[in-house]
Amino acid sequence: MLLGIVVAALGGLICGSLLSDASLRLPRGESISQRRPLVKAICGVLFAAVFIARHDDGSGVVLGLALVCFLVPLALVDLDTRTLPNRLTAPAAIVAIVLGALLDPGGEPERLLAGLLGGGFLLIAALAFPGGMGMGDVKLATVLGLFLGREVAVALLVALVAGALVGLVVIRRKGAAEGRRTAVAFGPFLALGAVVALLFGEAIVDAYLGSF
């Protein structure tokens, strides 16, 4: 177990280094490579945490680590540009489907349905409240469903609650009128929700279903 955690952490550091060197250029010419220490640290910690949470499920570990590899750059890019680029979300969806079909074909129908429902839920929200969310958020929600399956419900709930709390803080600090006009990237909240789902989603879903 300990060896697995160490290997996962080292893998996260390597992944973080590769991500920070990726050609993800931001409008002002900055690249994620300038944040290499932060990216490496985040990936190392998340890789180890995912391994600890899902070590008894081989396919779950692989899917979780692959998701982390996309979540980190997506969250950083969204923070800087308020966009979730297709060059990241499209490959993420492909990787999720391929890995799911190869490693856990029995669970693939659930993940495909979760992707459809997760993306559809945010699509309705985006259409109902234009300007609050973008199509990039919808695509990322779809990706989360393809990786997480039914646990995407936990990810979306955490993201919405966290986003609402931050929105209330912004409104309190800036006032209602200005606060509502302040753009807040939703991608990082989706990434946070995905991490919570990766670490605790199964237990949360089981506890909820067991309450009936």
N, C-alpha and C positions, 0 to 999 in steps of 0.2 A: 504493500500500500504506500509506504513512505517513498520507495523508489519510484513508483508511478507518479506520485505528486511532484517529485523532483524533476522527473523527465518531462512531465506536462508543463511545469514552470519554465524549464529551459526551452521547450518547444515554443512557448508563448513569447519568450524573449527573442528567439530567432524570427518568429512570425512578426513581432513588432518591428524588428529591424527591417524586414522586407517591406512591411507596410509603409514605414516611414520613408523608404526609398522609392516608393511607387510614384509614378508620374501623375499625381493628383494636384494639379496646379490651381491655386486660388487666384481670384481676380487681381489682387495687388502684387502678384508675383511670388508670394510666399508659398512654400510647399510644406507638406507634413514632415519632411525630413528635418526641418528646423525644430521639430518637437520630438525628436527621436527618443530621448530619455523617458518622456511621459508616455509615449505610445508603447515602448518596450515594457515599462513597468505595468501599465494597465493590462496588456496582453498576458504578461507572465502571471499576474495575480488571477486574472479571469480563467486562464487555462487551468491553473491549479485548482481553483474553486469548482470549475465544471467537472474536472476529474473526480474530485472528492464527492460531489453531489451525485454523479452518474456512473461511478466506477463499476457498478454491477450490471451495467447495460452498455455493451460494446458499441452498438449502433448509436445509442443516445450520446455517448462520449464523442464519437466522430462528428455527428451532426452538430452537437453543441460547440465543439471547437471550431468547426467550419463557420458556424454562425458568428462566433466572436470575431473571426478574421474579417468579416464584413462589417460588423457593428461598429468597431472602433473607427475606421476611416469614415464611415457614413455619418456617425455622430459628429466628428470633428469638422467634416466638410459642411454639414448643415449648420453648425454653429457659426461658421465664417461666412457662408454664402447664402444661407436660407434655402438651399436646394439639396435634393437627394438625387444625384445624377444617375441616369440610366446605365452608364458604364459600370456602375457598382451594383445596382439593384437587379439588372438583367442577368449578369453572371451568377449572382447570389441565388436567384430563382432556379437557374439551370443546375447549379451545384446541389441545391437542396433536393431537386427531383432525381437527379442521377444517383446521389448517395443514398437517398431513401429507397429507391428502387433496387439498388444493389445490396444494401445492408439489411433492410427491413421491408421487403416487398409486401408483407401482410399488413403493415401499418401505413402503406402509401396512400390508399384511398382516404383514410382519415386525414392525413396531412394535406392532400389535395383539396378536400372539402374544407378544412380549416383555413387554407389559403384563400379559397373563394369567399368564405364567410367573413374572414378577417378583413380582406380588402373591400368586400362589399359593405361592411359595417362603416368603415371610414369613408368610403365613397358617398354613402348617404349623408354622413356628417359633413363632408366637404361641400356637397351640393346644397345642403340645408343652411350651412353657415359659410358662404363664400368669403375667402380671405382668412378664415380661421385655420384651415388646413389646405394643403396642396395635393396634387396628384402624386408627388413623390412620397408623401406620407401614406397614401393609399397603396402604392406599390410596395413600400416597405412593410406595411401590415400584411400584405399578401405573402411576402417573403417569410415573415415570422411564422405565419400559419404553415407554410411548406416545411419549415424546420421543426416547429414545436408541436404540431398537431393540435389536439384539444386544449393544450396548455397556453395557446395563443390568447385565450380568454383572459387568463391571468395577466399576460403581458399588456393587453389593451386596457384592462381595468387599472393597472398600476400606472400606465402612461397617462390615462385620462385624469386620474386623481392627482398625480404629481403635477401635470400641466395646469390643472385647475387651481391648485394651491399656489403655484408660482404666479399664475395670472392674478390671483387675489392679492398677493404681495406687491406685484407691480402696480395694481390699481390703488392699493393703499398708499404706496410711496409717491406715485405720480398724480393721483387723482383719477376719478372715473373716466373723464373725457380723454385725457392723454393716455391713460393706461390702456384703454380699449384700442387705441391707435398704435400701440407699441407692438411691433412684430416680435414674436418669440418662436424660435425654431422648435418644432415638435419632434423632429427626428431623435434628438438625445433622450427625450422622454420615452419614446418607443424602444430605444436601445436599453434604457434602464428597466423598462417593463420586461424586455426579453431576458435580461440577466436574472431578474427576480424569478421569472418563469423557469429558466434553466436550472436555477439552484433550488427553488422551492415549489415550482408549479405542480409537480405530481402530487405532493403532499397536500397542497391547497385544494386541488381539484378533488382528490379522494375524500378529503374531510368535508368538502361541500356536498358531494354526492352522497356521502354516508350520513348526512344530517337528515335525509328524507326517509 
